[in-house]
Each structure stands twice: as C-alpha cells, then as structure tokens.
Amino acid sequence: MFPREHIPKAKDVMRQVEARIGQTIGLADLDAEAIQGSVLAEVVGTGGFAYHLEVGYHFPLHTSVPSKAMLAYLPPDEQEHFLSRMLFRSFTPSTITSRTDFEAELASVREKGYAIDVSEQLEGCHCVGVPVFDDSHRVIAGLWATGPSSHLPVRNFEQIAAILKRGSQEISQRISSGRRSPDRHYINSVVEQACGILQSNLHQPVDIKELAANLYVSYSWFRKVFKEQTGEAPAEYHLNRRIQKAAELLRQTGFSVRRISEELGFKSQNHFSALFKRKTGRSPSAFRAEG
C-alpha cells in the first residue's frame, strides 16, 4: 500500500516526531493476503528505555494501533475483506476478542481520529497511532508511537495523537504528486463515516471542525462535499437528527420536555423548545398533544 520508494521521506518525518515524543515511532501497512500488518520503518526512541520494531515483522490486526487506524478509514468493501478473515486471538485481559467489539473500536477511532492500544498484545506496552493518506485521500499506512506504559501514559494519549497527526499530514504532503483529486468512492466513504459519527452522537453538539480534522480532510472541503451529498450542512444535519430524536422521545416516552432537552444536550429547555418549534412548526408540548 505505502510506496516503498517514499520510505526515506517518511523516516525523515518520523525522526522529527520521535524528537517530540521520545518514544519509538513506527510506520506500517496492511497485508491483504496474510490479513496482518507489516512494519515498514522504525525510528527508535531516545527517551531512555525504548521498544524495537523489526522491519518486515507481521503483527495481528486486532491488537495494533497502525492496523486499527488504517482499517477505520478503509472503504467498507475493503474493510470487510479484512474483518471477515480476522482471528481474534487473546493475548492479555485487554485484548479485543470479538468482531462486534472491534467494529466498535474502529468507530471510536473514526470519532477521535486516532487509535490506542493499552496493553492489548503485550502487558505494560502502550501505543497511539494515526492513519496516513495518499494524494487521493486513500489510507496507505499507519504511523504510531509505542513505549512502556510508564513513558506513554493514557493521560498523554491525546497530546501524542496531535503530534502524530501533524506527522501524518507532513508525510502525505511529502509523497504527494500534487493531484489532490479524491474520487467519488472516497467522497462517499467520508460522508458515510461522518453521518455515522453524527448519528451516534445525538446527545450533544458536535464540533464540525474537529470532526473534519478527525476524518483527515479540510473543513471547507468537508462542508462542501457533505452538503452536496446530503443536501444539508454538517451542523444542520446533526441538529435535524437531534430534533428527530426528540420527536421520537416525545411520541414514544413519557419523558418531560426538560428531560428530553437535557438528554439531547441542549443548552436549556427554552433553547430546545425554540429550536424544535423552528424545525417542526410546533412547540414540543403541542407536538406531543397532537400525537
């Protein structure tokens, strides 16, 4: 997947990332035949005790952050090729051992924009990883940091992910041919992923700029293609689904208007009622009364 001739360019960026994190940095891609991940390059950490990644080493997909980061952003048919063939062997008490749980993990990766491993294959080993895309916005590699849990604590994961994301973007720019022209299949995949994330987060507002960043696309491009595909801007799409959910709760439950507004994360009951009336033409109480 990752062009081998560009590995030196990637390693240059990996050295910069390692200098900021101090832990071993790896680059990997997917082996579609072996249904495993494969290490392409490493930069050994200089922050004291560090793990070593052997280039060419094959690793299981369900425990590793580079494979989680890559699989999360594959088109559905390509993702299915791997998921339907994966063996969920248990290594530690933290290992994900079912496809259902693993798919939930991939959804979390798409939502946050990065993958994590908290001792899933090796006790005491923590990892954080992000996807790397080519100039057609197709995922081609995973970039990750790995180290002992004492050097890579969970509380630092988000900070580490931010550094890795910048490294991923730099690698993509360095290997780009300048053709930034995503195809329709990719656009459909991005919009589908975005809709899934928005629909699974109806209990609160969603930061659309952050969502675009976690999908590894620009905010302006994302808003444009999302509206072209759905007919609604992302924020409006999300608000409309929250209002639809409120309508379902008004019809199907005895929850008070206040409770519904709180469960869906609106600022206040008055704010919710005003938005609901703007969207439906009726107040929540009137909507409920009309059945």
N, C-alpha and C positions, 0 to 999 in steps of 0.2 A: 504493500500500500504506500509506504513512505518511499520516495525516490532515493535510492542508495547514494546517488551522486551528491545529494544535498546534506548528507550526514555531517560533513565537516562544518557547514554553515550552522547546522543545529547545535553542534557541540560548542561552538563559539558562544552562542546564546546560553547554553546550559552552564558554561563556566561563569557567566555573569549572574545567573540565577543562584548558583551554588555560593557565590561570594556573598549574596544577601541572606541566604538561608543557613549555610554552614553544614548542610547535610547532603548525602549522596543524591544526585539528580539522574534520572533515567529517561530514556526515550524508547518506546516500544510500538509495535504494530500488531495486527491480528493475522493469524494463520488460519485461513478459511478451510483448509483441508484437515489440519490437525485439531481444529477447534481449540486453539490455545493462543496465548500471547507470546511474542518473541522480543527479547531485548535487542535493541539496535545500537545503543550507545549508552555510556555512563560517564559521569564526572564524579569522582569520589569526594565525599565530604571532607572538609578540612576543619571542622569544628570539634575535634577530639575523636572519640570513638565513632566509627562510621561503618556502614554496611557496604559490601562489594556486590555489584551486579555483573554477572558474566555475560558478555555479548554473545548472542545466539541461544541463551537459555530460554527454554519454553516454560511458561507458567500457566496455571489454571485461570480461567476467566472469572469465576465467581468470587474469588478472594482478592483480586488485584485491582488497584485503582486505575492503572492505564487502560485495562480492558473495560472496566465499568465506564470510564469516561468516553471511550470510543463507542461501545455498544449503545450507550444512552443517546447518541446523536446519529446513529445509522438510520437509513430509511427503513420502514417497517419490514419489507421483504428481506433485506439483508440481515436485519436484526434477528428475524425469525430463523434464518439459516443457522445461526449460532445457538440461539436459545433452545431450539428443538433437538439439538445434539449434545448439549452440555450435561456433564455429570457433576452433581453437587456433592462431592466428597467432603466429609467433615474433617477439619484439621485441628480446630480449637473450639471451645464453647461458643466463640463469637462467629464461627463460620456460618454463612447463609447456606442452608441445605435444601431449599425448595425453589422451584421456578417462580411461584407466586411471590415469595418474599424477595427474590432477586429482581423481579419486574418492579416491585415497589421501590427497591433501592435505586433502580435506573430512573424512575420517576423523580426521586429525590435529587439525583444528580442533575437532571434537566432543570429542576426548580432552583437549585443553588448554583449551578454552573461548575461544580467540581465534585469529585468522588473522594471517599475516605475509606481507610482500612484501619480498624482498631483491633489489632492482633487477630485477624481473621485466618491467617495462614501460619503465622509464627508468633508465639507469645512474646509480648514485650516490644513488638515491632509496629510502628505507626507509619502510615503513608497518606499523602494527599496528592491527587492527580487531576489533570485537566486535558481536554481534547486539543488536538492540533488539526487545522483545516488547510486544504489546498486553495488555489485561487478560484475554484468553482464552488467553494464552501462545502466541500465533502470532507468528512473526517478521515484523516490518514495516519494519525499516530496519537499516542498518549504521552504526555510529559508529566513526570511526577518526582516528588521528594520522598525519601524513605530514611528512617532512622529509629533509634531506640525511643521508646515512649517518654523517657525522661528528657530527651533532647527535642522531641517533637510532640509536645503535649496537646491534648484535644483543644485546650483553650486558645492555642495558636493556629488552629487549622484555617480559620477564615483569613487571617493575615498571610499565611503561607500560600493559600489559594490565590490571593490577589497578586502575589509576586509571580506565581506560576502562570496565571492568565496573561500577564504582560509578556512573559517569556514566550508563551504560545503564540501570541499575536506577532511578536518580533520574528519568530521562526517562519510563520506564514508569510510575512512581508518579504523576508529574505529569499524564500524559494518561489515567490510569485513570478509568473511570467507577464503579469500586468493585465491579464484578461479578466477582470472581475465581472464575470457574467454568469451568475448562477442559473441553472436550468430550471424548468418548470417542476421537475420532480423534487428538486431541493426546496424550492419555494413552498410547495405543498407540504413537505415534511416539516419545515419551520413553522408554518401556520398551524398545522395539525398539533405539533408539540405545544405551541403557545396556547391554543384553545384548550388542550388537556390541562395545562397548568392553571389557566384562568378558571376553568370549570371546577377544579379540585380545590380552589381557594375562594369559596364564596363567603367565608366568614369574616373577611376583612378586605380593605382596599389592597390593590397590588401596585407596586412601583413599576410602571411600564418601562422606564429607562433601565432599571435593574433587570427586568425580565429580558429585554433585548440583549443586554450585556451577558446574561447567563446563557443565552442562545447563541452567543458569539457572532452577533450581527449588529450593524449600526442602528441606532434608534430611529433615524429618519427613514432608512431603508425598510426597517421592520414595520413602522407605522404605515408606510405606503403600500407594501405588499399585503399586509394584513387587511387593510381596508379594501383593496382590490379583490381579495379572495372572499371576504365575509360580508362586505358592504357596510361594515362598522369599524370605527377606530378602535384600537385595543381597549382603551379605558371605557368607552361606551359599551363595547361588547361585554365587558366584565360587569359593569353596572346593570345592564339589561338582564344578565343571568342572575344577579343577586336579587333583582326585583321579581324575576320569575320564581325564584326560590321562595321569596317572601309570599308571593301569591299562593304557592303550593301550601305553605305553612298556615296561611290564613284559612284556606279551604279545608285542610285535612287535619288540623290540630285545634286544640282549644287554647293555644298559647296566646298570651296577651300581646298587644301591639308593641308594648315596651320590650317584652322578652324577645320577640322576633327581631326588633331593631338591634338589640344587644347581641343576639346570637349571630347576626349577619354583619356585625362590626360597624354599624352606622354611628355617627358622632353622637346622636341623640334621637329620642323618639320623634321630636319635631322635625329634625333633619330628614329622617327616614320617611315620615308621613308626607313631607313636601315633595320628595323625590318620587315616592310611589304615586302620588296624585299627578305629578307632571308626566309620568310614563303611562299611567293607565286611565287617567281622567277621573279617578275616584279616590277618595281617601281610603286608607286600609279598613276602617270600620264600615264604610259604605260598601266596599268590595266584599267584605265578609257577609254583610247583611243580604246582599244580592245573591249569595250562594255561589 
